[in-house]
Amino acid sequence: MSTTGLIIIYVIIWLIIFFVILPIDVNREKITKIEGEDPGSPENPKIIKKFIYCTLITTILFIMIY
């Protein structure tokens, strides 16, 4: 498989894993309420931690597939 194909497969796997991990470990209880803000949005979505976990899981899966 070409390099471009491998990159596309990696990105697709990464996106799938990211959207699966995104709702995990989210606390939706608000400490401060801001007018006009969605009440269901989390105060701290922990995106950096999810980004790192997603990259590690995707790398392991990609190595197994490759």
Backbone as CSV, one residue per row, in Angstrom:
resi,resn,N_x,N_y,N_z,CA_x,CA_y,CA_z,C_x,C_y,C_z
1,MET,0.838,-1.167,0.000,0.000,0.000,0.000,0.892,1.242,0.000
2,SER,0.418,2.276,-0.645,1.207,3.495,-0.742,1.176,4.288,0.568
3,THR,2.072,5.237,0.646,2.156,6.082,1.833,0.875,6.897,2.016
4,THR,0.331,7.386,0.913,-0.899,8.168,0.992,-2.050,7.326,1.539
5,GLY,-2.150,6.099,1.077,-3.189,5.202,1.564,-3.045,4.904,3.041
6,LEU,-1.810,4.721,3.495,-1.565,4.467,4.913,-1.953,5.674,5.768
7,ILE,-1.634,6.869,5.298,-1.984,8.083,6.031,-3.496,8.243,6.112
8,ILE,-4.188,7.978,5.005,-5.650,8.090,4.989,-6.280,7.093,5.950
9,ILE,-5.793,5.854,5.966,-6.311,4.842,6.886,-6.061,5.263,8.329
10,TYR,-4.869,5.790,8.621,-4.550,6.237,9.983,-5.494,7.354,10.412
11,VAL,-5.730,8.321,9.552,-6.593,9.452,9.892,-8.033,8.991,10.115
12,ILE,-8.516,8.075,9.287,-9.882,7.574,9.453,-10.022,6.836,10.776
13,ILE,-9.056,5.979,11.097,-9.086,5.265,12.376,-9.012,6.260,13.528
14,TRP,-8.154,7.281,13.407,-8.011,8.285,14.466,-9.331,9.009,14.711
15,LEU,-10.013,9.409,13.644,-11.280,10.120,13.799,-12.344,9.245,14.460
16,ILE,-12.417,7.989,14.066,-13.390,7.082,14.664,-13.121,6.921,16.155
17,ILE,-11.862,6.663,16.509,-11.497,6.490,17.918,-11.741,7.780,18.694
18,PHE,-11.431,8.934,18.103,-11.620,10.214,18.797,-13.088,10.449,19.130
19,PHE,-13.974,10.191,18.171,-15.397,10.415,18.428,-15.981,9.385,19.389
20,VAL,-15.345,8.215,19.496,-15.777,7.233,20.486,-15.328,7.666,21.879
21,ILE,-14.115,8.196,21.997,-13.552,8.595,23.288,-14.120,9.931,23.775
22,LEU,-14.578,10.773,22.897,-14.991,12.137,23.241,-16.007,12.223,24.389
23,PRO,-17.070,11.424,24.442,-18.025,11.588,25.549,-17.607,10.942,26.872
24,ILE,-16.495,10.231,26.898,-16.057,9.546,28.109,-15.415,10.555,29.075
25,ASP,-15.689,10.398,30.368,-15.095,11.218,31.430,-15.455,12.703,31.304
26,VAL,-16.735,12.972,31.040,-17.207,14.349,30.931,-18.191,14.606,32.060
27,ASN,-17.929,15.641,32.844,-18.816,16.042,33.926,-19.632,17.228,33.441
28,ARG,-20.939,17.035,33.318,-21.789,18.077,32.763,-22.415,18.992,33.823
29,GLU,-22.073,18.814,35.083,-22.606,19.687,36.129,-21.825,20.995,36.136
30,LYS,-22.530,22.087,35.986,-21.902,23.405,35.906,-21.745,24.018,37.287
31,ILE,-20.596,24.626,37.529,-20.362,25.385,38.760,-20.874,26.810,38.568
32,THR,-20.519,27.394,37.433,-20.996,28.741,37.117,-21.867,28.665,35.870
33,LYS,-22.964,29.369,35.905,-23.874,29.387,34.759,-23.687,30.703,34.018
34,ILE,-23.476,30.603,32.718,-23.293,31.779,31.876,-24.516,31.900,30.978
35,GLU,-25.087,33.081,30.916,-26.268,33.316,30.104,-25.945,33.086,28.621
36,GLY,-26.768,32.300,27.963,-26.591,32.039,26.543,-25.721,30.837,26.227
37,GLU,-25.138,30.209,27.244,-24.294,29.040,27.027,-25.141,27.776,27.147
38,ASP,-24.809,26.765,26.352,-25.539,25.502,26.393,-25.371,24.862,27.772
39,PRO,-26.461,24.514,28.459,-26.346,23.941,29.797,-25.755,22.533,29.805
40,GLY,-25.742,21.855,28.682,-25.191,20.506,28.626,-23.716,20.448,28.283
41,SER,-23.109,21.579,27.974,-21.695,21.569,27.612,-20.824,21.447,28.859
42,PRO,-19.758,20.646,28.782,-18.903,20.468,29.961,-18.016,21.690,30.208
43,GLU,-17.660,21.892,31.486,-16.740,22.987,31.801,-15.318,22.641,31.386
44,ASN,-14.910,21.391,31.621,-13.572,20.947,31.243,-13.696,19.649,30.443
45,PRO,-13.660,19.721,29.110,-13.833,18.508,28.304,-12.593,17.609,28.253
46,LYS,-11.455,18.081,28.780,-10.213,17.304,28.837,-9.775,16.844,27.439
47,ILE,-9.735,17.767,26.511,-9.423,17.464,25.117,-7.986,16.997,24.945
48,ILE,-7.027,17.587,25.640,-5.621,17.206,25.489,-5.424,15.743,25.887
49,LYS,-6.006,15.344,27.021,-5.894,13.964,27.497,-6.537,13.006,26.492
50,LYS,-7.682,13.378,25.947,-8.371,12.529,24.968,-7.593,12.455,23.658
51,PHE,-6.962,13.555,23.277,-6.141,13.573,22.071,-4.965,12.593,22.203
52,ILE,-4.318,12.597,23.348,-3.175,11.710,23.578,-3.620,10.256,23.609
53,TYR,-4.699,9.964,24.356,-5.215,8.596,24.409,-5.630,8.111,23.018
54,CYS,-6.282,8.975,22.276,-6.736,8.619,20.934,-5.558,8.299,20.024
55,THR,-4.511,9.089,20.091,-3.337,8.853,19.260,-2.650,7.540,19.631
56,LEU,-2.546,7.251,20.921,-1.929,5.989,21.346,-2.746,4.777,20.898
57,ILE,-4.048,4.827,21.098,-4.905,3.712,20.694,-4.882,3.526,19.182
58,THR,-4.943,4.626,18.444,-4.914,4.546,16.984,-3.596,3.977,16.490
59,THR,-2.492,4.367,17.102,-1.191,3.853,16.692,-1.108,2.349,16.917
60,ILE,-1.600,1.887,18.064,-1.581,0.449,18.344,-2.451,-0.308,17.339
61,LEU,-3.659,0.193,17.075,-4.540,-0.458,16.111,-3.953,-0.439,14.700
62,PHE,-3.344,0.688,14.333,-2.774,0.804,12.996,-1.607,-0.177,12.809
63,ILE,-0.782,-0.338,13.839,0.331,-1.297,13.754,-0.210,-2.713,13.622
64,MET,-1.290,-3.026,14.363,-1.880,-4.362,14.257,-2.463,-4.599,12.868
65,ILE,-3.096,-3.591,12.278,-3.672,-3.734,10.943,-2.579,-3.817,9.884
66,TYR,-1.544,-3.004,10.036,-0.475,-2.967,9.033,0.297,-4.262,9.049
